Amino acid sequence: MAESQDEVQLSLEEWGRRPVAWLGDIGMLGADTQVVHAVWVDEGEIDLLAQSGAPVIHCPVSNAVLGSGIAPVADLLRRGVSVRLGTDGPASNDTQDVWETTKTAVQLARASTLDATALPPTAALQLALGTDALRPGDPADLIVVNLNHPRAMPVHDVASVLVLSTQGSDVETVIVGGQILLRDGQVLGLDEAALLDACRRAVSHLRQRAGLD
């Protein structure tokens, strides 16, 4: 939604309304509607998003790769819009690394506002995680991140190191719903090497069918 200027122009030509306003007109704007991207939204649309409770899914790496623009994250947050981070698909965000996405969100928020204090690391983590606490009754979703490496040292501020110095490969353990899916950097429950090999063979087959090899 409102990812590119062309999309906004198409909405104006087709419906006479900007994309977010059009969603509101047809009753599709609410807390159960995720508005992905929201790069080209004006002040009126930001107000509509805040009033409706519709969360915006910010995809900074994808937006940068495609040259779509920079979403006004600082304005969205300041005016009460719920914002979360997304990677978008592998066609526009090759690594699918949420750590890269989180750091890029900080970088673009600061570059676009010329404010080195915009989107501090603690706030960026909340956009990525939704919360920074595990409480009784919550799903047992945990990750263990290794910060014992040169990129992270010295660790004065954990939130800052996680956002600015961490990569996906630093995650050692992943637990979802109490089930260990990744241990010591190794995926459990599937043969990762075989899956990668199958991927390579599939791509080679597709390239041959398309006459690219």
N, C-alpha and C positions, 0 to 999 in steps of 0.2 A: 504494500500500500504506500503510494507516494514515494516510491524508490527513486524514480527518475523524473526529470522535468518533462520529458516526452509523455510520461504517463499522466502527469497532472494536466498537460495541455489536451490530451485525448479525452480525459474526463470532462474538461470544460466544454470541449466541442460536442461530445456525445450527450452529456446530461446537463450542461450549464452549471455544474457544481464542481468544486474541488473534491478529491477522493474521499477525505474524511467526512466532509459535510454530506456527500452523497450516501455514505454508509449510514449516517444518522437519519437521513430522509427515509430510507427503506427499512429502518428498524433493526439494523444489524450492528449497531454500536453499543456495546455493553461490556460488563465485567467478564463475560464468557467469550469475548472476541479478542483474539490476539492480533494486534496491528503490527505486522512485520515491516521493518525498515523505517517508515515515517521520516524520510530524509527531507523531503520538500513539503513541510507543513507550515502554514502561517499562524499568526497569533490566535485567530478565531478557531482554527482547527485544534490547536493545543488546548484551548479552553474547552472545546467539545470533548476531547479525550479525557481531560481531567474530570469533567462533570459526569461522564459516562462510566468511568472506572475501567475503561478498556486499557489493558497493559500494552505497552509498546515493546517489541522485541528488536533491540538494537544490534545490527550486524556490521560492525565497523570494518572488519577485514574485507568482507565481501563488497561492501560499498566502495572501499578504496580500490580494490582490484578492478572493479568494473568502472571506476571513475564516476560513480553515481553522485557523489557528494558526501557531505558530513551531516549527520542528523544533529539537531540542536539539543543534545542531551542535557546540557546545563539548564536550558530554559524549560525543558520538559519536567525535569526533577523539581526545579524551583517553583513551578506552577502546579505541582501535586500529581503529575502523571506517574503511574507505576511503570518503571522501566526494568527490563531484564535483558541479558545478553544472549545472543544466538550466533552460531557459526555460519548459518546458511548452508548451502550444499557444496559438495566437492568441486563442482564446475566453476565456482567463483571463490572458493576458499579451500585451497589445495590441502592444507595441513589438518583442517578440522580440529585445531588445537585451541581449546577454550582458554588456556593461559595466554596464548598469543592474542586471542580476541580481547581478553580483559586488559592487557597492556595497551593494545591499539586503541581501545575505547578511551583510556586515559590520555594517550598521546593526541588523539584527534580532538578530544574535548578541550585540551589546553591549546593546541595549535589554532583551533577555530575561534577561540575567545581571547587569545593572547594573554592567557591567565595561567601561570604556573601552579596555581592552587586549585584549579578546577578539577572536579572529580577526584578527590583524594583516594588513596588506596583502600581505606576502609569502606568507602562508599562503593568503589568499583567491585570489591569482593561481594558486597550485598547484591549488586546487580547480577553477578555470576551465580551466587549461591541461593539468594533469597533470604538467607539467615546465616548467622555465624555461631549458632548454638545447637546443641543436641539435648532435647528435653525428654523426660519420661513420656512414653507413648508415641514418640516420633519413630518413623522408620529407621532401622539401623543402617543408615547410609553413611559411610565414612571413607575417607581416603587418607593414606599416609604419604607425606611428601618428604623427600630427602633434601635437606638444606645444607648438607655437609659437603659443599663443593665451592670452587673458587668464585663462581658467579654470584653466590649468595653471601659470601663472607665479607665483613663481619655482620652478623645478624643483630642489628640494633632494634629494628621494628619488623615484626613478623609479617604484618599486613603488607608493608612496603616491599619486603623481599618476595612474598608470594606473588604480588602483582607485577613487579618490575624486573625480577631476576629469575623467575621460575619458568620451566618448559614442561611440556607434557611428559617428557622422558624422565623427569624428576619424581613422578608419581610411582611409588613402589608397591602400594597395596590399594585395592579398591574393594569395598564391601558394600553390597546393595541388598537391602532387606535382610541383613544378617548373613548373606551368602558371599563368600570370598570369590571374586571374579578375576582378580589380579593379585599375584603374590610375588614379591621380589622382582617385579617388572615383567613377570611371565603370565600370559593369559592362560587361565584355567578353563577346562570344559570344551576346548576345541583345539585343533592342531593348527596353530597360527602359520607355521611354515608351509603346510599343505594348502592352506587357504590363499596365501600369497602366491604360491606357485600356480594355483588354479586361476587366480586373477591374471597373472602374466600370460597364461595360455589362452584365456578368453580374449584378452586384448589383442594378442597376436592373430587369433582367428578372425576377429572383427576387422582388423586392418587388412587382412588378406581378402576378405569378402568385399571390402570397400575399395580394393585396388590401390591401397596406399603403400604396400610393400612390393 
